[in-house]
Amino acid sequence: MIEVARGDVAVGLDRAAERSVQQAAKVVAEMAERDDPVYGVNTGFGDLSTVRVPHDQLRALQRNLLRSHAVGVGPDLPHDVVRGILLLRANTLAAGRSGVRADVIDLLCDMLNRRVHPRIPMHGSVGASGDLAPLAHAALVLIGEGEATESDRRRSGAEALRAAGLKPIELGPKEGVSLINGTQVMTAIGCLALHDAEVLATTADVVGAMSAEALRGTDRAWDEDLNASRPHPGQQAVAANLRALMAGSPNVASHRTGDPRVQDPYSIRCIPQVHGATRDALAYTRRVLEIEINAITDNPIVFAEDDRIVSGGNFHGQPVAIALDLATIAVAELADISEARIDRMTNGHTSGLPPFLSPSAGTNSGFMVAQYTAAALVTENRLRSFPASVESLPTSAGMEDHVSMGVHAAHKLTEVVRNTRDVLAIEALCGAQGLDLLGATTGPGIEEARRVVRERSARLVEDRALSGEIASMADAIAREIFIAAVRARVGDLA
């Protein structure tokens, strides 16, 4: 998904799947002709499901559904999220369980390939029957309504399609509800945030090793047998990373013997346990999202082989919401322990380094307030770490009396990932400064990490504004420049 959302990888409906798609659409069309009520085909929606809709109003039913549900507010979702939404929606429809025609899926793919991006407001979903409001904004463009950007130019939906050489479609029975019933918004946001979080997990190991070296920490806590005795997969992966990063370090070797310290503070000694727990939580989130992106989250679901349409609750976002809440807590912990290391490096009473990492402290404040910024970001993360998935409120006159708030969980995760990236950028600058002040030579991995930092932030001799340098380092982390350079020196890192 990442390649399509953030790149220009072309997509299209697998023609092997087209047959099952068309068979399901045929079943829906036939049921629309019958007298039996079928939810979403010839009935109203939600609490209006007991209202029968005349046959001559079935197309209007689907069109009005999109219009009435497009009530989102707030800033637009970014293009990578919108592209992820379109891709995931097309993917679930292509499973042949939703009853839409292949034309609907083809148009979604064409919009992706020609960069027609619906304008989708950020707020409006409660994760009940999926992400109804934001998906309605996306679906409106398919019928030539709503708004979109085409080649980054804002237009009406009809104009955007026309400029891209595309034509709007007229919705058939059930196609409107199939376009908006599902978890694709929370899942798309969650997939992108999870990818970025996994980058941060490796980044945290690298900057944590920089800090450990700057604080003249011992590498005994990375011992393979020690960590194998508590065999959480994440803990073992992090310990292996630390061993690889600090291998061959003259700095570490210089105090292996004769150092009175038996062990280091928790923020150094417990890196495998804390970073590892984050990795294990992210691994669980990945498993959930991998299931979700290939799941059928529509309602009702069509089983063409049995000539059946079954109403259920596959649209409910609770599995995704809980997983994203867990990921948010896990990523926040990367920032939490990072800030503890920043505080220790800048505290001249505990670091063994000049106060606030300044060679002329007093006249200069060095990294004093950079630590404040890290503390502020950690506090924001803690505020966002309260689970959204427990905040259910009833909707649709009580018919939807338990909702997931999955999009809220996804947005919170995105913000915590962004904050944590900035905290790790600050730690990377502090770690490089500490190593410079220590005058130590480290192993190849840490030396490469220091080089990448120094390309963006020179050694601090006299005070200067560091905000831009922190942003530059955060960008290098986000674009995986930082960990790619380190991997090139030490081999693959988990």
DRENMI-41342 format. One line per 3 residues: number of its first residue (from 0); their letters; for each residue x, z, y of C-alpha. Coordinates in nm, 3 decimals, always signed. Layout:
DRENMI-41342
NUM = a = X/Z/Y | ... .
//
This chain:
DRENMI-41342
0 = mie = +0.000/+0.000/+0.000 | +0.283/+0.082/+0.239 | +0.416/-0.274/+0.234 .
3 = var = +0.077/-0.416/+0.334 | -0.007/-0.146/+0.586 | +0.326/-0.159/+0.768 .
6 = gdv = +0.437/-0.511/+0.685 | +0.304/-0.862/+0.645 | +0.269/-0.882/+0.268 .
9 = avg = -0.012/-1.128/+0.191 | -0.305/-1.016/-0.023 | -0.585/-1.193/-0.206 .
12 = ldr = -0.852/-1.139/-0.469 | -0.719/-1.185/-0.820 | -0.931/-1.468/-0.955 .
15 = aae = -0.927/-1.300/-1.295 | -1.132/-1.024/-1.132 | -1.369/-1.261/-0.956 .
18 = rsv = -1.588/-1.310/-1.261 | -1.671/-0.939/-1.293 | -1.728/-0.921/-0.917 .
21 = qqa = -1.979/-1.206/-0.930 | -2.152/-1.066/-1.239 | -2.211/-0.734/-1.062 .
24 = akv = -2.339/-0.917/-0.754 | -2.582/-1.108/-0.977 | -2.716/-0.782/-1.125 .
27 = vae = -2.776/-0.643/-0.774 | -2.950/-0.961/-0.660 | -3.178/-0.950/-0.964 .
30 = mae = -3.262/-0.584/-0.916 | -3.344/-0.649/-0.552 | -3.623/-0.877/-0.676 .
33 = rdd = -3.779/-0.608/-0.894 | -4.030/-0.342/-0.801 | -3.824/-0.046/-0.927 .
36 = pvy = -3.653/+0.152/-0.648 | -3.275/+0.120/-0.649 | -3.086/+0.339/-0.404 .
39 = gvn = -2.909/+0.143/-0.135 | -3.062/-0.184/-0.249 | -3.431/-0.148/-0.163 .
42 = tgf = -3.446/+0.210/-0.032 | -3.332/+0.392/+0.277 | -3.018/+0.604/+0.280 .
45 = gdl = -2.945/+0.976/+0.256 | -3.259/+1.176/+0.326 | -3.443/+0.843/+0.367 .
48 = stv = -3.379/+0.747/+0.004 | -3.750/+0.792/-0.078 | -3.849/+0.520/+0.172 .
51 = rvp = -3.902/+0.180/+0.007 | -3.787/-0.124/+0.202 | -3.985/-0.450/+0.176 .
54 = hdq = -3.807/-0.745/+0.021 | -3.804/-0.943/+0.344 | -3.619/-0.656/+0.515 .
57 = lra = -3.335/-0.610/+0.265 | -3.077/-0.802/+0.469 | -3.181/-0.619/+0.784 .
60 = lqr = -3.143/-0.291/+0.591 | -2.775/-0.361/+0.528 | -2.706/-0.487/+0.881 .
63 = nll = -2.881/-0.189/+1.041 | -2.687/+0.048/+0.817 | -2.359/-0.070/+0.969 .
66 = rsh = -2.493/-0.056/+1.323 | -2.646/+0.291/+1.291 | -2.341/+0.441/+1.124 .
69 = avg = -2.085/+0.305/+1.374 | -2.089/+0.617/+1.590 | -1.721/+0.715/+1.585 .
72 = vgp = -1.551/+0.857/+1.891 | -1.198/+0.923/+2.011 | -0.876/+0.722/+2.008 .
75 = dlp = -0.846/+0.422/+1.779 | -0.673/+0.462/+1.446 | -0.330/+0.292/+1.446 .
78 = hdv = -0.290/-0.052/+1.295 | -0.109/+0.066/+0.983 | -0.399/+0.296/+0.899 .
81 = vrg = -0.655/+0.021/+0.966 | -0.464/-0.218/+0.743 | -0.451/+0.045/+0.471 .
84 = ill = -0.827/+0.096/+0.501 | -0.902/-0.276/+0.467 | -0.671/-0.307/+0.167 .
87 = lra = -0.812/-0.006/-0.017 | -1.170/-0.113/+0.053 | -1.100/-0.461/-0.083 .
90 = ntl = -0.930/-0.310/-0.387 | -1.221/-0.088/-0.487 | -1.471/-0.371/-0.435 .
93 = aag = -1.255/-0.599/-0.651 | -1.313/-0.370/-0.949 | -1.655/-0.535/-0.992 .
96 = rsg = -1.857/-0.213/-0.981 | -2.001/-0.244/-0.632 | -2.218/-0.554/-0.652 .
99 = vra = -2.075/-0.740/-0.355 | -1.999/-1.111/-0.359 | -1.640/-1.233/-0.377 .
102 = dvi = -1.689/-1.371/-0.024 | -1.690/-1.016/+0.113 | -1.358/-0.931/-0.053 .
105 = dll = -1.207/-1.263/+0.052 | -1.293/-1.194/+0.415 | -1.135/-0.849/+0.401 .
108 = cdm = -0.816/-1.007/+0.262 | -0.823/-1.287/+0.520 | -0.855/-1.031/+0.799 .
111 = lnr = -0.545/-0.856/+0.669 | -0.347/-1.177/+0.631 | -0.441/-1.299/+0.979 .
114 = rvh = -0.402/-0.958/+1.141 | -0.760/-0.909/+1.250 | -0.774/-0.531/+1.285 .
117 = pri = -1.111/-0.363/+1.351 | -1.108/-0.096/+1.619 | -1.191/+0.224/+1.431 .
120 = pmh = -1.236/+0.547/+1.629 | -1.049/+0.846/+1.493 | -1.340/+1.091/+1.467 .
123 = gsv = -1.675/+1.076/+1.292 | -1.626/+1.127/+0.920 | -1.711/+1.448/+0.738 .
126 = gas = -1.609/+1.304/+0.401 | -1.963/+1.331/+0.263 | -2.080/+0.990/+0.135 .
129 = gdl = -1.721/+0.895/+0.193 | -1.599/+0.798/+0.537 | -1.921/+0.644/+0.663 .
132 = apl = -1.870/+0.623/+1.040 | -1.516/+0.483/+1.048 | -1.585/+0.242/+0.763 .
135 = aha = -1.894/+0.119/+0.950 | -1.677/+0.027/+1.248 | -1.451/-0.169/+1.015 .
138 = alv = -1.742/-0.341/+0.842 | -1.911/-0.449/+1.166 | -1.633/-0.698/+1.229 .
141 = lig = -1.715/-0.875/+0.902 | -2.058/-0.962/+1.039 | -1.921/-1.067/+1.377 .
144 = ege = -2.000/-0.744/+1.560 | -1.797/-0.444/+1.674 | -1.450/-0.483/+1.821 .
147 = ate = -1.112/-0.581/+1.685 | -0.762/-0.675/+1.784 | -0.635/-1.016/+1.677 .
150 = sdr = -0.262/-1.071/+1.723 | -0.271/-0.743/+1.921 | -0.527/-0.881/+2.166 .
153 = rrs = -0.850/-0.684/+2.201 | -1.165/-0.891/+2.144 | -1.519/-0.863/+2.019 .
156 = gae = -1.548/-0.884/+1.642 | -1.692/-1.235/+1.663 | -1.416/-1.355/+1.897 .
159 = alr = -1.142/-1.201/+1.684 | -1.269/-1.376/+1.372 | -1.305/-1.705/+1.556 .
162 = aag = -0.956/-1.685/+1.703 | -0.819/-1.629/+1.351 | -1.013/-1.922/+1.211 .
165 = lkp = -1.255/-1.703/+1.018 | -1.634/-1.689/+1.002 | -1.856/-1.381/+0.982 .
168 = iel = -2.072/-1.325/+0.676 | -2.438/-1.238/+0.636 | -2.474/-0.934/+0.417 .
171 = gpk = -2.664/-0.952/+0.092 | -2.836/-0.666/-0.094 | -2.620/-0.352/-0.119 .
174 = egv = -2.321/-0.510/+0.057 | -2.351/-0.293/+0.366 | -2.356/+0.033/+0.174 .
177 = sli = -2.072/-0.090/-0.048 | -1.857/-0.150/+0.259 | -1.899/+0.201/+0.399 .
180 = ngt = -1.943/+0.426/+0.094 | -1.602/+0.553/-0.011 | -1.295/+0.757/+0.070 .
183 = qvm = -1.073/+0.478/+0.198 | -1.013/+0.624/+0.544 | -0.892/+0.966/+0.430 .
186 = tai = -0.701/+0.801/+0.147 | -0.528/+0.541/+0.367 | -0.423/+0.803/+0.621 .
189 = gcl = -0.316/+1.031/+0.338 | -0.108/+0.764/+0.161 | +0.086/+0.681/+0.477 .
192 = alh = +0.142/+1.048/+0.559 | +0.247/+1.122/+0.201 | +0.506/+0.845/+0.210 .
195 = dae = +0.647/+0.989/+0.532 | +0.638/+1.340/+0.385 | +0.839/+1.229/+0.082 .
198 = vla = +1.101/+1.086/+0.318 | +1.112/+1.424/+0.490 | +1.163/+1.605/+0.159 .
201 = tta = +1.491/+1.422/+0.101 | +1.584/+1.445/+0.470 | +1.536/+1.823/+0.457 .
204 = dvv = +1.785/+1.847/+0.171 | +2.045/+1.656/+0.372 | +2.006/+1.852/+0.695 .
207 = gam = +1.982/+2.177/+0.499 | +2.318/+2.095/+0.339 | +2.461/+2.022/+0.686 .
210 = sae = +2.345/+2.364/+0.803 | +2.481/+2.534/+0.492 | +2.821/+2.380/+0.558 .
213 = alr = +2.811/+2.470/+0.928 | +2.730/+2.831/+0.836 | +3.004/+2.831/+0.572 .
216 = gtd = +2.751/+2.894/+0.299 | +2.837/+2.913/-0.067 | +2.733/+2.646/-0.313 .
219 = raw = +2.687/+2.899/-0.596 | +2.310/+2.895/-0.544 | +2.300/+2.526/-0.644 .
222 = ded = +2.445/+2.603/-0.988 | +2.285/+2.379/-1.251 | +2.237/+2.649/-1.513 .
225 = lna = +2.097/+2.891/-1.258 | +1.831/+2.646/-1.145 | +1.755/+2.529/-1.499 .
228 = srp = +1.658/+2.888/-1.580 | +1.354/+2.844/-1.358 | +1.263/+2.487/-1.452 .
231 = hpg = +1.031/+2.373/-1.176 | +1.101/+1.998/-1.138 | +1.128/+2.010/-0.759 .
234 = qqa = +1.373/+2.301/-0.762 | +1.602/+2.124/-1.005 | +1.587/+1.799/-0.805 .
237 = vaa = +1.679/+1.976/-0.480 | +1.964/+2.169/-0.640 | +2.101/+1.843/-0.781 .
240 = nlr = +2.078/+1.684/-0.435 | +2.268/+1.974/-0.279 | +2.539/+1.956/-0.542 .
243 = alm = +2.580/+1.583/-0.476 | +2.579/+1.627/-0.099 | +2.841/+1.903/-0.096 .
246 = ags = +3.059/+1.770/-0.376 | +3.422/+1.741/-0.279 | +3.380/+1.938/+0.043 .
249 = pnv = +3.709/+2.098/+0.157 | +3.499/+2.326/+0.377 | +3.313/+2.470/+0.080 .
252 = ash = +3.626/+2.489/-0.133 | +3.809/+2.683/+0.139 | +3.585/+2.988/+0.106 .
255 = rtg = +3.498/+2.986/-0.262 | +3.753/+3.263/-0.311 | +3.828/+3.554/-0.085 .
258 = dpr = +3.498/+3.533/+0.104 | +3.339/+3.881/+0.124 | +2.988/+3.735/+0.129 .
261 = vqd = +2.830/+3.746/-0.214 | +2.523/+3.549/-0.111 | +2.368/+3.375/+0.187 .
264 = pys = +2.042/+3.435/+0.376 | +1.726/+3.301/+0.215 | +1.701/+2.999/+0.445 .
267 = irc = +2.026/+2.875/+0.285 | +2.028/+3.037/-0.057 | +1.666/+2.951/-0.138 .
270 = ipq = +1.669/+2.586/-0.029 | +1.612/+2.468/-0.390 | +1.319/+2.704/-0.439 .
273 = vhg = +1.146/+2.632/-0.104 | +1.218/+2.261/-0.072 | +1.147/+2.227/-0.444 .
276 = atr = +0.802/+2.383/-0.413 | +0.723/+2.131/-0.141 | +0.831/+1.847/-0.367 .
279 = dal = +0.612/+1.970/-0.651 | +0.311/+1.995/-0.420 | +0.374/+1.644/-0.288 .
282 = ayt = +0.401/+1.518/-0.646 | +0.054/+1.657/-0.716 | -0.080/+1.490/-0.402 .
285 = rrv = +0.074/+1.160/-0.510 | -0.100/+1.182/-0.849 | -0.435/+1.239/-0.681 .
288 = lei = -0.391/+0.953/-0.436 | -0.272/+0.713/-0.705 | -0.593/+0.780/-0.895 .
291 = ein = -0.804/+0.753/-0.581 | -0.673/+0.418/-0.455 | -0.779/+0.254/-0.783 .
294 = ait = -1.102/+0.448/-0.828 | -1.461/+0.337/-0.774 | -1.594/+0.548/-0.486 .
297 = dnp = -1.910/+0.350/-0.416 | -2.271/+0.459/-0.468 | -2.461/+0.343/-0.661 .
300 = ivf = -2.220/+0.196/-0.915 | -2.301/-0.124/-1.100 | -2.242/-0.163/-1.474 .
303 = aed = -2.314/-0.532/-1.510 | -2.238/-0.535/-1.882 | -2.533/-0.299/-1.938 .
306 = dri = -2.751/-0.431/-1.655 | -2.745/-0.082/-1.500 | -2.702/+0.068/-1.154 .
309 = vsg = -2.626/+0.441/-1.152 | -2.636/+0.671/-0.851 | -2.381/+0.950/-0.839 .
312 = gnf = -2.127/+1.123/-0.619 | -1.798/+0.938/-0.661 | -1.780/+0.900/-0.283 .
315 = hgq = -1.724/+1.273/-0.230 | -1.381/+1.332/-0.080 | -1.308/+1.678/-0.223 .
318 = pva = -1.026/+1.576/-0.462 | -0.844/+1.401/-0.178 | -0.919/+1.671/+0.079 .
321 = ial = -0.777/+1.952/-0.134 | -0.466/+1.749/-0.219 | -0.402/+1.665/+0.146 .
324 = dla = -0.452/+2.027/+0.250 | -0.194/+2.127/-0.009 | +0.047/+1.861/+0.120 .
327 = tia = +0.002/+1.989/+0.474 | +0.100/+2.343/+0.372 | +0.394/+2.207/+0.174 .
330 = vae = +0.532/+1.997/+0.461 | +0.483/+2.283/+0.706 | +0.714/+2.491/+0.487 .
333 = lad = +0.993/+2.235/+0.532 | +0.969/+2.294/+0.907 | +0.940/+2.669/+0.862 .
336 = ise = +1.264/+2.708/+0.668 | +1.436/+2.447/+0.887 | +1.357/+2.649/+1.198 .
339 = ari = +1.502/+2.959/+1.028 | +1.829/+2.772/+0.977 | +1.823/+2.648/+1.339 .
342 = drm = +1.773/+3.004/+1.458 | +2.062/+3.127/+1.246 | +2.298/+2.853/+1.370 .
345 = tng = +2.213/+2.913/+1.736 | +2.237/+3.292/+1.707 | +2.596/+3.382/+1.779 .
348 = hts = +2.543/+3.726/+1.627 | +2.476/+3.581/+1.281 | +2.631/+3.234/+1.274 .
351 = glp = +3.000/+3.294/+1.325 | +2.975/+3.007/+1.575 | +2.972/+3.013/+1.957 .
354 = pfl = +2.641/+3.137/+2.103 | +2.376/+2.864/+2.105 | +2.637/+2.621/+1.972 .
357 = sps = +2.789/+2.582/+2.318 | +3.171/+2.577/+2.356 | +3.126/+2.735/+2.700 .
360 = agt = +2.819/+2.956/+2.667 | +2.703/+3.131/+2.980 | +2.738/+2.853/+3.228 .
363 = nsg = +2.583/+2.640/+2.954 | +2.282/+2.728/+2.739 | +2.358/+2.476/+2.464 .
366 = fmv = +2.088/+2.455/+2.198 | +1.908/+2.772/+2.308 | +1.582/+2.604/+2.402 .
369 = aqy = +1.602/+2.339/+2.131 | +1.534/+2.631/+1.900 | +1.233/+2.723/+2.116 .
372 = taa = +1.095/+2.374/+2.064 | +1.139/+2.405/+1.690 | +0.958/+2.740/+1.700 .
375 = alv = +0.674/+2.586/+1.902 | +0.634/+2.303/+1.651 | +0.635/+2.545/+1.358 .
378 = ten = +0.358/+2.742/+1.526 | +0.151/+2.426/+1.572 | +0.203/+2.347/+1.204 .
381 = rlr = +0.078/+2.690/+1.104 | -0.236/+2.643/+1.310 | -0.297/+2.309/+1.135 .
384 = sfp = -0.232/+2.445/+0.789 | -0.570/+2.616/+0.751 | -0.749/+2.406/+0.486 .
387 = asv = -1.004/+2.159/+0.616 | -1.155/+2.129/+0.268 | -1.325/+2.470/+0.292 .
390 = esl = -1.507/+2.380/+0.616 | -1.823/+2.225/+0.474 | -2.124/+2.169/+0.702 .
393 = pts = -2.453/+2.015/+0.580 | -2.557/+1.668/+0.703 | -2.844/+1.421/+0.654 .
396 = agm = -3.122/+1.681/+0.677 | -2.960/+1.887/+0.404 | -2.937/+1.605/+0.149 .
399 = edh = -2.561/+1.604/+0.196 | -2.527/+1.981/+0.184 | -2.161/+1.995/+0.087 .
402 = vsm = -1.899/+1.776/+0.251 | -1.522/+1.753/+0.213 | -1.383/+1.710/+0.566 .
405 = gvh = -1.119/+1.493/+0.400 | -1.035/+1.291/+0.711 | -0.970/+1.615/+0.896 .
408 = aah = -0.725/+1.712/+0.622 | -0.559/+1.370/+0.652 | -0.523/+1.392/+1.029 .
411 = klt = -0.377/+1.741/+1.004 | -0.122/+1.623/+0.750 | -0.018/+1.337/+0.978 .
414 = evv = +0.040/+1.575/+1.268 | +0.233/+1.825/+1.057 | +0.453/+1.545/+0.923 .
417 = rnt = +0.527/+1.433/+1.279 | +0.610/+1.787/+1.393 | +0.826/+1.854/+1.090 .
420 = rdv = +1.022/+1.535/+1.149 | +1.104/+1.659/+1.498 | +1.212/+1.999/+1.367 .
423 = lai = +1.443/+1.835/+1.114 | +1.583/+1.613/+1.390 | +1.669/+1.926/+1.589 .
426 = eal = +1.831/+2.083/+1.284 | +2.038/+1.769/+1.226 | +2.171/+1.788/+1.583 .
429 = cga = +2.247/+2.158/+1.544 | +2.414/+2.102/+1.209 | +2.641/+1.830/+1.346 .
432 = qgl = +2.730/+2.046/+1.646 | +2.804/+2.344/+1.422 | +3.032/+2.137/+1.201 .
435 = dll = +3.214/+2.002/+1.507 | +3.264/+2.354/+1.645 | +3.378/+2.477/+1.306 .
438 = gat = +3.636/+2.199/+1.297 | +3.575/+2.153/+0.928 | +3.589/+1.847/+0.706 .
441 = tgp = +3.306/+1.824/+0.459 | +3.215/+1.605/+0.163 | +3.134/+1.234/+0.194 .
444 = gie = +2.758/+1.285/+0.204 | +2.761/+1.536/+0.486 | +3.024/+1.340/+0.678 .
447 = ear = +2.797/+1.034/+0.663 | +2.503/+1.240/+0.784 | +2.713/+1.368/+1.074 .
450 = rvv = +2.817/+1.011/+1.159 | +2.453/+0.897/+1.181 | +2.372/+1.191/+1.408 .
453 = rer = +2.672/+1.121/+1.630 | +2.563/+0.759/+1.674 | +2.254/+0.898/+1.847 .
456 = sar = +2.379/+1.221/+1.999 | +2.732/+1.291/+2.116 | +2.891/+1.631/+2.070 .
459 = lve = +2.752/+1.872/+2.328 | +3.029/+1.990/+2.562 | +2.824/+2.056/+2.874 .
462 = dra = +2.449/+2.093/+2.899 | +2.240/+1.776/+2.917 | +1.879/+1.688/+2.844 .
465 = lsg = +1.848/+1.651/+2.466 | +1.487/+1.536/+2.442 | +1.569/+1.168/+2.411 .
468 = eia = +1.838/+1.235/+2.152 | +1.598/+1.442/+1.943 | +1.348/+1.154/+1.959 .
471 = sma = +1.617/+0.904/+1.859 | +1.715/+1.117/+1.561 | +1.350/+1.158/+1.459 .
474 = dai = +1.313/+0.781/+1.469 | +1.618/+0.738/+1.243 | +1.458/+0.981/+1.000 .
477 = are = +1.119/+0.807/+1.013 | +1.268/+0.463/+0.954 | +1.477/+0.600/+0.667 .
480 = ifi = +1.803/+0.503/+0.836 | +1.936/+0.856/+0.797 | +1.879/+0.902/+0.424 .
483 = aav = +1.969/+0.539/+0.346 | +2.314/+0.590/+0.500 | +2.371/+0.911/+0.306 .
486 = rar = +2.252/+0.756/-0.019 | +2.499/+0.471/+0.032 | +2.781/+0.729/+0.023 .
489 = vgd = +2.671/+0.971/-0.249 | +2.449/+0.760/-0.471 | +2.080/+0.806/-0.527 .
492 = la = +1.915/+1.126/-0.412 | +1.584/+1.249/-0.546 .
//
